[in-house]
Protein backbone atom coordinates (compact mmCIF):
# COMPACT_ATOMS: atom_id res chain seq x y z
CA UNK A 1 0.00 0.00 0.00
CA UNK A 2 1.31 3.46 -0.84
CA UNK A 3 1.01 6.52 1.40
CA UNK A 4 -1.94 8.06 -0.47
CA UNK A 5 -3.94 4.82 -0.30
CA UNK A 6 -3.16 4.54 3.41
CA UNK A 7 -4.31 8.09 4.08
CA UNK A 8 -7.56 7.50 2.20
CA UNK A 9 -8.22 4.35 4.23
CA UNK A 10 -7.50 6.12 7.52
CA UNK A 11 -9.65 9.09 6.50
CA UNK A 12 -12.53 6.67 5.99
CA UNK A 13 -11.98 5.34 9.51
CA UNK A 14 -12.08 8.86 10.95
CA UNK A 15 -15.27 9.69 9.05
CA UNK A 16 -16.98 6.47 10.08
CA UNK A 17 -16.04 7.11 13.72
CA UNK A 18 -17.62 10.57 13.59
CA UNK A 19 -14.68 12.49 15.02
CA UNK A 20 -14.81 16.30 14.94
CA UNK A 21 -12.24 18.58 13.37
CA UNK A 22 -11.28 22.24 13.69
CA UNK A 23 -7.89 22.09 15.44
CA UNK A 24 -5.75 22.63 12.38
CA UNK A 25 -7.73 20.60 9.84
CA UNK A 26 -11.31 20.77 8.63
CA UNK A 27 -11.89 17.39 6.94
CA UNK A 28 -11.02 13.74 7.53
CA UNK A 29 -8.52 13.47 4.66
CA UNK A 30 -6.41 16.38 5.93
CA UNK A 31 -6.46 15.00 9.47
CA UNK A 32 -5.40 11.55 8.27
CA UNK A 33 -2.64 13.08 6.14
CA UNK A 34 -1.35 15.08 9.12
CA UNK A 35 -1.25 11.99 11.35
CA UNK A 36 0.30 9.79 8.67
CA UNK A 37 3.04 12.24 7.71
CA UNK A 38 3.85 12.90 11.35
CA UNK A 39 3.98 9.17 12.14
CA UNK A 40 6.47 8.70 9.29
CA UNK A 41 8.59 11.72 10.23
CA UNK A 42 7.84 13.44 6.93
CA UNK A 43 7.25 17.19 6.44
CA UNK A 44 3.57 17.96 6.91
CA UNK A 45 3.45 20.10 3.76
CA UNK A 46 4.99 17.53 1.41
CA UNK A 47 2.27 14.99 0.77
CA UNK A 48 2.48 15.46 -3.00
CA UNK A 49 6.17 14.56 -2.99
CA UNK A 50 5.62 11.37 -0.97
CA UNK A 51 2.12 10.14 -1.83
CA UNK A 52 3.46 7.26 -3.99
CA UNK A 53 5.78 6.03 -1.22
CA UNK A 54 5.32 2.30 -0.60
CA UNK A 55 4.76 1.66 3.09
CA UNK A 56 6.05 -1.31 5.06
CA UNK A 57 3.73 -3.24 7.33
CA UNK A 58 5.37 -1.56 10.32
CA UNK A 59 4.77 1.91 8.88
CA UNK A 60 1.13 1.13 8.15
CA UNK A 61 0.69 -0.19 11.68
CA UNK A 62 2.26 2.95 13.15
CA UNK A 63 -0.17 5.17 11.26
CA UNK A 64 -3.16 2.98 12.09
CA UNK A 65 -2.28 3.04 15.80
CA UNK A 66 -2.10 6.84 15.85
CA UNK A 67 -5.46 7.10 14.09
CA UNK A 68 -6.89 4.62 16.59
CA UNK A 69 -5.70 6.87 19.44
CA UNK A 70 -7.38 9.80 17.74
CA UNK A 71 -10.67 7.91 17.54
CA UNK A 72 -10.52 6.34 20.99
CA UNK A 73 -9.47 9.42 22.96
CA UNK A 74 -11.26 12.08 20.87
CA UNK A 75 -8.31 14.33 21.63
CA UNK A 76 -7.22 16.85 18.98
CA UNK A 77 -4.42 15.47 16.84
CA UNK A 78 -2.10 18.17 18.14
CA UNK A 79 -2.32 16.69 21.63
CA UNK A 80 -1.30 13.29 20.28
CA UNK A 81 1.64 14.61 18.24
CA UNK A 82 2.55 17.37 20.74
CA UNK A 83 2.86 19.68 17.77
CA UNK A 84 0.73 22.35 16.08
CA UNK A 85 1.51 24.59 13.13
CA UNK A 86 0.35 28.18 12.74
CA UNK A 87 1.27 30.19 9.63
CA UNK A 88 3.99 27.67 8.80
CA UNK A 89 5.61 27.91 12.25
CA UNK A 90 5.76 24.81 14.51
CA UNK A 91 4.70 25.02 18.15
CA UNK A 92 4.78 22.58 21.02
CA UNK A 93 1.38 22.00 22.64
CA UNK A 94 -0.16 19.66 25.19
CA UNK A 95 -3.29 19.50 27.31
CA UNK A 96 -2.13 22.37 29.54
CA UNK A 97 -2.96 24.88 26.78
CA UNK A 98 -5.53 25.33 24.04
CA UNK A 99 -4.53 24.15 20.57
CA UNK A 100 -3.40 27.29 18.68
CA UNK A 101 -5.66 28.21 15.75
CA UNK A 102 -6.29 31.94 16.07
CA UNK A 103 -7.22 33.96 12.99
CA UNK A 104 -5.11 36.73 14.48
CA UNK A 105 -2.12 34.74 13.22
CA UNK A 106 -3.30 35.34 9.64
CA UNK A 107 -3.52 39.08 10.23
CA UNK A 108 0.00 39.17 11.64
CA UNK A 109 1.38 37.15 8.72
CA UNK A 110 -0.35 39.08 5.92
CA UNK A 111 0.50 42.49 7.42
CA UNK A 112 -3.17 43.47 7.80
CA UNK A 113 -2.38 45.03 11.18
CA UNK A 114 0.64 47.00 10.02
CA UNK A 115 -1.40 49.96 8.76
CA UNK A 116 -2.57 50.55 12.35
CA UNK A 117 1.00 50.59 13.68
CA UNK A 118 3.86 53.03 13.19
CA UNK A 119 7.62 53.30 13.49
CA UNK A 120 6.95 54.24 17.13
CA UNK A 121 5.41 50.83 17.88
CA UNK A 122 7.63 49.18 20.47
CA UNK A 123 5.41 47.33 22.98
CA UNK A 124 2.97 44.51 22.21
CA UNK A 125 0.85 42.44 24.60
CA UNK A 126 -0.49 38.98 23.78
CA UNK A 127 -3.27 38.63 26.34
CA UNK A 128 -4.54 35.07 27.00
CA UNK A 129 -1.33 33.88 25.36
CA UNK A 130 -1.94 30.15 25.95
CA UNK A 131 0.97 28.28 24.39
CA UNK A 132 2.57 31.56 23.34
CA UNK A 133 2.08 31.16 19.60
CA UNK A 134 0.76 34.66 18.89
CA UNK A 135 3.49 36.22 21.03
CA UNK A 136 6.09 34.29 19.03
CA UNK A 137 4.55 35.23 15.68
CA UNK A 138 4.36 38.89 16.71
CA UNK A 139 8.01 38.91 17.75
CA UNK A 140 8.94 37.32 14.42
CA UNK A 141 6.84 39.74 12.37
CA UNK A 142 8.04 42.90 14.13
CA UNK A 143 11.71 42.46 15.07
CA UNK A 144 11.85 45.89 16.71
CA UNK A 145 9.15 45.24 19.33
CA UNK A 146 9.13 43.77 22.81
CA UNK A 147 6.27 41.36 23.52
CA UNK A 148 4.59 40.42 26.79
CA UNK A 149 2.65 37.15 26.91
CA UNK A 150 0.08 37.14 29.71
CA UNK A 151 -2.19 34.34 30.91
CA UNK A 152 -4.15 33.38 34.00
CA UNK A 153 -3.02 29.74 33.72
CA UNK A 154 0.42 29.01 35.14
CA UNK A 155 0.30 25.64 33.35
CA UNK A 156 -0.34 27.27 29.97
CA UNK A 157 2.61 29.58 30.59
CA UNK A 158 4.83 26.52 31.12
CA UNK A 159 3.93 25.51 27.56
CA UNK A 160 4.48 29.08 26.33
CA UNK A 161 7.96 29.02 27.87
CA UNK A 162 8.80 25.93 25.82
CA UNK A 163 7.83 27.77 22.63
CA UNK A 164 9.61 31.00 23.49
CA UNK A 165 12.77 28.99 24.13
CA UNK A 166 12.20 26.82 21.04
CA UNK A 167 12.27 29.89 18.82
CA UNK A 168 15.08 31.65 20.66
CA UNK A 169 13.02 34.67 21.69
CA UNK A 170 13.81 34.78 25.40
CA UNK A 171 15.25 38.29 25.16
CA UNK A 172 12.18 39.73 23.42
CA UNK A 173 9.21 37.93 25.01
CA UNK A 174 8.40 38.26 28.68
CA UNK A 175 5.80 35.88 30.14
CA UNK A 176 3.50 37.12 32.92
CA UNK A 177 0.92 35.27 35.01
CA UNK A 178 -2.26 36.79 36.38
CA UNK A 179 -5.94 37.60 35.94
CA UNK A 180 -6.81 39.70 32.91
CA UNK A 181 -4.80 42.90 32.64
CA UNK A 182 -4.02 43.00 36.37
CA UNK A 183 -0.28 42.18 36.05
CA UNK A 184 0.19 44.81 33.33
CA UNK A 185 -1.71 47.40 35.37
CA UNK A 186 0.31 46.60 38.49
CA UNK A 187 3.58 46.91 36.58
CA UNK A 188 2.54 50.17 34.90
CA UNK A 189 2.97 48.66 31.45
CA UNK A 190 1.63 50.51 28.37
CA UNK A 191 1.21 48.96 24.94
CA UNK A 192 0.93 50.10 21.34
CA UNK A 193 -0.91 46.90 20.43
CA UNK A 194 -2.84 44.31 22.39
CA UNK A 195 -3.59 40.96 20.75
CA UNK A 196 -6.27 38.93 22.48
CA UNK A 197 -7.92 35.61 21.69
CA UNK A 198 -9.92 35.33 24.94
CA UNK A 199 -12.44 32.82 26.30
CA UNK A 200 -15.57 33.82 24.37
CA UNK A 201 -17.73 30.71 23.88
CA UNK A 202 -21.24 31.28 25.22
CA UNK A 203 -22.70 28.82 27.72
CA UNK A 204 -25.20 27.24 25.33
CA UNK A 205 -22.49 26.51 22.79
CA UNK A 206 -20.19 25.21 25.54
CA UNK A 207 -22.82 22.64 26.47
CA UNK A 208 -22.83 21.32 22.90
CA UNK A 209 -19.10 21.23 22.16
CA UNK A 210 -17.70 18.01 20.68
CA UNK A 211 -15.34 15.93 22.79
CA UNK A 212 -12.30 17.31 20.95
CA UNK A 213 -13.02 20.80 22.30
CA UNK A 214 -13.89 19.52 25.76
CA UNK A 215 -10.39 18.01 25.85
CA UNK A 216 -9.02 21.56 25.96
CA UNK A 217 -8.82 23.69 29.13
CA UNK A 218 -12.32 25.07 29.78
CA UNK A 219 -10.69 28.19 31.19
CA UNK A 220 -9.51 29.09 27.69
CA UNK A 221 -12.95 28.67 26.10
CA UNK A 222 -15.89 29.49 28.38
CA UNK A 223 -17.01 33.13 28.29
CA UNK A 224 -20.19 33.02 30.38
CA UNK A 225 -23.84 33.19 29.33
CA UNK A 226 -23.25 35.38 26.27
CA UNK A 227 -19.52 34.75 25.91
CA UNK A 228 -18.68 38.33 26.85
CA UNK A 229 -17.70 38.04 30.54
CA UNK A 230 -13.95 38.40 30.00
CA UNK A 231 -14.39 40.89 27.17
CA UNK A 232 -16.47 43.28 29.30
CA UNK A 233 -13.63 43.53 31.81
CA UNK A 234 -11.05 43.83 29.06
CA UNK A 235 -12.74 46.72 27.29
CA UNK A 236 -13.25 48.58 30.57
CA UNK A 237 -9.60 48.18 31.61
CA UNK A 238 -7.74 48.30 28.28
CA UNK A 239 -7.48 52.12 27.99
CA UNK A 240 -5.34 52.13 31.14
CA UNK A 241 -2.68 49.99 29.46
CA UNK A 242 -2.95 51.26 25.87
CA UNK A 243 -0.73 54.10 24.74
CA UNK A 244 -2.34 57.04 22.94
CA UNK A 245 -3.36 55.84 19.46
CA UNK A 246 -2.87 52.24 20.62
CA UNK A 247 -5.11 49.47 19.26
CA UNK A 248 -6.69 46.26 20.51
CA UNK A 249 -7.08 43.30 18.14
CA UNK A 250 -9.75 40.98 19.52
CA UNK A 251 -10.94 37.57 18.32
CA UNK A 252 -14.54 36.62 19.14
CA UNK A 253 -15.18 33.57 16.96
CA UNK A 254 -18.85 33.16 16.09
CA UNK A 255 -20.05 35.53 18.80
CA UNK A 256 -20.52 38.72 16.74
CA UNK A 257 -24.26 39.01 17.53
CA UNK A 258 -23.52 38.77 21.27
CA UNK A 259 -20.65 41.25 20.95
CA UNK A 260 -22.76 43.83 19.14
CA UNK A 261 -25.58 43.40 21.65
CA UNK A 262 -23.18 43.94 24.55
CA UNK A 263 -21.36 46.93 23.03
CA UNK A 264 -23.80 48.67 20.67
CA UNK A 265 -22.14 52.08 21.02
CA UNK A 266 -18.57 50.88 20.33
CA UNK A 267 -17.00 51.78 16.98
CA UNK A 268 -14.87 48.90 15.66
CA UNK A 269 -13.20 47.78 12.44
CA UNK A 270 -13.96 44.21 11.38
CA UNK A 271 -10.96 42.45 9.86
CA UNK A 272 -11.03 40.12 6.86
CA UNK A 273 -9.85 36.56 7.57
CA UNK A 274 -10.08 33.23 5.79
CA UNK A 275 -13.32 32.67 7.71
CA UNK A 276 -14.87 36.00 6.75
CA UNK A 277 -15.10 39.38 8.48
CA UNK A 278 -16.97 38.35 11.63
CA UNK A 279 -14.22 36.65 13.64
CA UNK A 280 -11.72 39.39 14.51
CA UNK A 281 -12.16 43.10 15.18
CA UNK A 282 -9.89 46.04 15.84
CA UNK A 283 -10.67 48.74 18.40
CA UNK A 284 -8.73 51.97 18.84
CA UNK A 285 -7.82 53.47 22.19
CA UNK A 286 -9.92 56.48 21.24
CA UNK A 287 -13.03 54.37 20.61
CA UNK A 288 -12.62 52.58 23.93
CA UNK A 289 -12.30 55.86 25.79
CA UNK A 290 -15.41 57.23 24.07
CA UNK A 291 -17.43 54.13 24.96
CA UNK A 292 -16.29 54.11 28.58
CA UNK A 293 -16.94 57.84 28.93
CA UNK A 294 -20.47 57.32 27.60
CA UNK A 295 -21.04 54.50 30.08
CA UNK A 296 -19.77 56.60 32.96
CA UNK A 297 -22.26 59.32 32.06
CA UNK A 298 -25.04 56.77 31.74
CA UNK A 299 -24.18 53.96 34.18
CA UNK A 300 -27.64 52.39 33.86
CA UNK A 301 -27.59 52.54 30.08
CA UNK A 302 -30.24 55.30 29.88
CA UNK A 303 -30.54 56.91 26.49
CA UNK A 304 -29.60 60.59 26.34
CA UNK A 305 -30.52 62.80 23.38
Buried (B, 14 or more C-beta within 10 A) or exposed (E): BEBBBBBBBBBEBBBEBEBBBEBBBEEBBBBBBBBBBBBBEBEBEEBEEBBEBEBEEEBBEBBBEBBEBBBEBBBBBBBBBEBBBBBEBBBBBBBBBBBBBBBBBBBBBBEBBEEBBEEEBBBBBBBBBBBBBBBBBBBBBBEEBBBBBBBBBEBBBBBBBBBBEBBEBEEBBBBBBBEBBBBBEEEEBBBBBBBBBBBBBBEEBBEEBEEBBEBBBEBBBBBBEBBBBBBBBBBBBBBBBBBEBBBBBBBBBBBBEBBEEBBEEBEBBEBBBEEEEBBBBBBBBBBBBBBBEEBEEEEEEEEEE
